[in-house]
Amino acid sequence: MSRAPVVAAPLLTFALVACGGDSESGASGPSATGPVIDIRGTITEIATVGPDVSLGGIAIEGEEGADTRYSSAWVRISDGTRIWRRRDAALEPASELQPGMRVEVKFSSAVALSDPVQATAAEITIID
């Protein structure tokens, strides 16, 4: 009799728990205590897939706060990621991200619990 199912089931469970998001992330909408930002901070690095190609990801460094979940993250940018610029109380579409910009990010998917955490952005809002 094969032992593969006996070994595979606990490993699969561990992998799902380690990479799983939670029900209060930006992907699922606001929590019962109000909106939560997954990370707020400064863009420290930008990676592109290749020359003349859209962004692949950004590194963000910030501080955890009452309304944020993480202090540092590697954030993947997909075709579905919406990028905004906050002007007073309004949001307007934006497209260009640069190192040094302060941003708020809501994740769209499960978070890989590495150091820093890794996830795909649903929304990126430039805050200054």
N, C-alpha and C positions, 0 to 999 in steps of 0.2 A: 504494500500500500504506500502511496506517495505521501510525503510529509509537506509538499509544496503548499497546499491550502492552509495547513496549520501555521506555517511560517509566514505566508503572504498576507493573511488577514490582519495580524497585528501590525505588520510593517505598513500596509495600506492605511490603516486607521491612524498610525502615527504621522504619516505623510500628510494626510488630510487635515489633521489637527494642527500640525506645524505650519502649514501654508494657509489655513483657513482664515477668512476675514471674520467679522462679527456683524451682528444684526444692526448695530448702531452706526456703521460707517456711512460715508456720503453716498455709497452705491444704493443703500436701502432707504435713503431719505433721512430726515432729521430724527434725532432721538426724542424721547419723551421730555428731556430736560432742555430742549432747544437745539438749534443747529450746531453741528460739530464739524470742525475743520480737521482733516486728517493731519496736515502739517502746514505751518505758517513759518516762513523764513526767507533766507536769501539764496538765490541761485548761485552756486559756487562753481558749477561745471556744466557744460552743454556738450552732448555727444550727437553726432549725425551719423547716419548709416553710410553715407558716401558723399563725394563732392556734388554740389547742386541738388542735394536730396533733403527732404524735410527732416526735422528733428527726430532723433531716436529716443533721447531721454535727457533728464536733467538731474543733477545732484542738488539737494536743498539742505541747508543747515539752519536750524532755528532753536526754539526753546519750547518745551512742553508747557501748556497752560491749562486753565480750566476748560477751555473750549477746543483744545488740540490734543491729538493722540500721540504724536511722535515728534522727536526733536531733530532727527535727520532721516533722509530717505533718498533712494534712487528711484526716480519716477519715470516710467516709460510713457511715451506720447504716441497715441495711435491715431488713426484717421477719425475716430469718433470723439477724440478729446476736444472739448470746447475751451477756447482761450478768450478771456475777457479782460478788460481794463476797467477798474472802478474809477469813476469820475463823480465825486460827491456821493450822492445816493444811487446814481444810475450806473448800469453796466453797459459797456459798448464792446463790440467784437474787436479782438486784437489778433495779431498773428506773429509778432516778433518777440522772442524772449532773449534776454541777454544776461550774462553773468553780472551780479550785483543788484539785479531787480529783486524787490520783495514780493513774494507771492503767497497765496493761499491755495491749497490743493485738496480736492475731494477725490478719493480713489473710486475706481469703477469695478474693481475686482478684488479677489482675495489678496491678502498681504503676506508676502514671504517674510517670515520672522527671522531675518538675518540682521547683520549689523553693517550698514544701515538697512532698515526695512526696504523692501522692493515691492512696487505695485504699479498698475497702470492708472493714469489720471482720467477721471471723467470730466473734471473741470479744473482749469488753472485760472486764477484771478490775480492780475497784477494789481498790487495795492499801493505802490508809489512809483 
